Amino acid sequence: MTTTVGIEKLTSSASNVINAYVLLQTDEILLNPVTKLNEPDVFSRVFQTLGITPTTWFISQLTLSQVRMVQVGISVYQFNVRFVQVGTKDAQASQFVGPQGPQGIQGPQGGVGPQGNVGPSGPAGPSGPSNISFVFSLSGEYSSTTIPDFFDTPRLVRYSYLLLEVTLMRRTAGTLGTTRVDILVNSTSIFATDLDKPQVNALDGDYATDVKTTFTISGVSPGDIVEPVLETVETFKAGPPSGPEGLSLEVRFV
């Protein structure tokens, strides 16, 4: 029969007390494990490992806390042992609780359960076009238009898009001044300042254009409303053709 002894000294809050694990691993079937622990060779090995002697220390508490089989025919018996120095009092002798033992051996993994039924796929949602433009226009000579004013009907956004650019084109120039427009999304301008807004000057001549790519928003969402506002106009120029005339504003999304 083979018996292996393992001792682990634990931290103690009192200088006259030592707590320890004592493990006995054996191929014997121990009907009374405490008897095996009290055998002289085992008993002396415990004291020797802890660096104490039976004449100066005594066992105050002894608890068999766990028995487990590590493999077929070999078992481990774990004791929680409390030693007290001879001539001193164990203040916790009546309420000593042994330290928690190590975690037991993990049991075998259970089998894989049957796979559940696969649910039906939901219908695919509609996908919007890859890019889109809202084009607003103002026909005819507009120097006498009351400003600021909406110059075309609003557009309703149906899908989510990123805002790419805004392009203004004016066909026939006026005499002096600037034509400037604004774009509102849900009644709020998408430009930080007037300089960021699309605008053309009478001195730019006919078919003048201006492209803007700096905005205060990154894109639009379903349900948003986009509207064009005419903010400033050029002065009248007699024709033919009279100017300013023929305004087009394109808002491009991707």
Residue pairs with C-beta under 8 A, 6 or more apart in sequence:
1 26
1 27
1 28
2 26
2 27
3 24
3 25
3 26
3 28
3 36
3 42
4 24
4 25
4 26
5 22
5 23
5 24
5 25
5 42
5 45
5 46
6 21
6 22
6 23
6 24
6 25
7 20
7 21
7 22
7 23
7 45
7 46
7 49
7 50
8 20
8 21
8 23
9 18
9 19
9 20
9 50
10 19
10 20
10 21
10 99
11 19
12 18
12 19
14 91
14 92
16 84
16 85
16 88
16 90
17 60
17 82
17 83
17 84
17 85
17 90
17 92
18 50
18 52
18 57
18 82
18 83
19 80
19 81
19 82
19 83
19 99
20 46
20 50
20 80
20 81
20 83
21 78
21 79
21 80
21 81
21 99
21 101
22 37
22 46
22 78
22 79
22 81
23 76
23 77
23 78
23 79
24 30
24 33
24 36
24 37
24 42
24 76
24 77
24 79
25 70
25 74
25 75
25 76
25 77
26 36
26 74
26 75
26 77
27 73
27 74
27 75
28 36
29 75
30 36
30 75
30 77
33 64
33 67
33 77
33 79
34 62
34 64
34 79
36 42
36 77
37 43
37 46
37 62
37 79
43 54
46 81
47 53
47 54
47 57
50 83
52 83
55 86
56 85
56 86
57 83
57 84
57 85
57 86
58 83
58 84
58 86
59 81
59 82
59 83
60 82
60 83
60 84
60 90
60 93
60 96
61 80
61 81
61 82
61 93
61 96
61 98
62 79
62 80
62 81
62 82
63 79
63 80
63 81
63 98
64 77
64 78
64 79
65 78
65 79
65 80
65 98
65 101
66 76
66 77
66 78
66 101
66 104
67 75
67 76
67 77
67 78
68 75
68 76
68 78
68 104
68 105
69 75
69 76
70 76
70 105
78 101
78 102
80 98
80 99
80 101
82 90
82 96
82 98
84 90
84 93
90 96
128 158
128 159
128 160
128 161
129 159
130 254
131 161
131 164
131 252
131 253
131 254
132 159
132 161
132 252
132 253
133 250
133 251
133 252
133 253
134 155
134 226
134 250
134 251
134 253
135 248
135 249
135 250
135 251
136 151
136 152
136 155
136 228
136 248
136 249
136 250
136 251
137 152
137 247
137 248
137 249
138 145
138 151
138 152
138 230
138 246
138 247
138 248
139 246
140 245
140 246
141 172
141 236
141 242
141 243
141 244
141 245
142 151
142 230
142 233
142 244
142 245
142 247
143 174
143 233
143 234
143 235
143 236
143 243
143 244
144 236
145 151
145 230
145 233
147 230
147 231
147 232
147 233
148 182
148 229
148 230
148 231
149 229
149 230
150 227
150 228
150 229
150 230
151 181
151 228
151 229
151 230
151 247
152 228
152 249
154 225
154 226
154 227
155 225
155 226
155 227
156 223
156 224
156 225
157 220
157 221
157 222
157 223
157 224
157 225
157 226
158 222
159 222
160 219
160 220
160 221
160 222
161 219
161 220
161 253
161 254
162 218
162 219
162 253
162 254
163 190
163 215
163 217
163 218
163 219
163 220
163 251
163 252
163 253
164 213
164 252
164 253
164 254
165 211
165 212
165 213
165 252
166 183
166 190
166 198
166 211
166 212
166 213
166 215
166 249
166 250
166 251
166 252
167 198
167 209
167 210
167 211
167 212
167 249
167 250
167 252
168 179
168 181
168 198
168 199
168 200
168 209
168 210
168 211
168 212
168 247
168 248
168 249
169 200
169 207
169 208
169 209
169 247
169 248
169 249
169 250
170 179
170 200
170 207
170 208
170 209
170 244
170 245
170 246
170 247
170 248
171 206
171 207
171 245
171 246
171 247
171 248
172 206
172 237
172 239
172 241
172 242
172 243
172 244
172 245
172 246
173 200
173 202
173 203
173 204
173 205
173 206
173 208
173 234
173 237
173 243
173 244
174 202
174 233
174 234
174 235
174 236
174 237
174 243
174 244
175 202
175 234
175 235
175 236
175 237
175 243
176 202
176 234
176 235
177 201
177 202
177 232
177 233
177 234
177 235
178 199
178 200
178 201
178 202
178 232
178 234
179 199
179 200
179 201
179 230
179 232
179 233
179 234
179 244
179 247
180 194
180 197
180 198
180 199
180 231
180 232
181 197
181 198
181 199
181 228
181 229
181 230
181 231
181 247
181 249
182 189
182 191
182 197
182 228
182 229
182 231
183 189
183 190
183 191
183 226
183 227
183 228
183 229
183 249
183 251
184 190
184 226
184 227
184 228
184 229
185 217
185 220
185 224
185 225
185 226
186 224
186 225
187 225
187 227
189 197
189 216
190 215
190 216
190 217
191 197
191 212
191 214
191 215
191 216
192 214
192 216
194 231
196 212
196 214
196 215
197 212
197 231
198 210
198 211
198 212
198 249
199 210
199 232
200 208
200 209
200 210
201 208
201 234
202 234
202 235
202 237
202 243
202 244
206 243
219 253
220 226
220 253
226 251
228 249
230 247
233 244
234 243
234 244
236 242
236 243
236 244
237 243
237 244
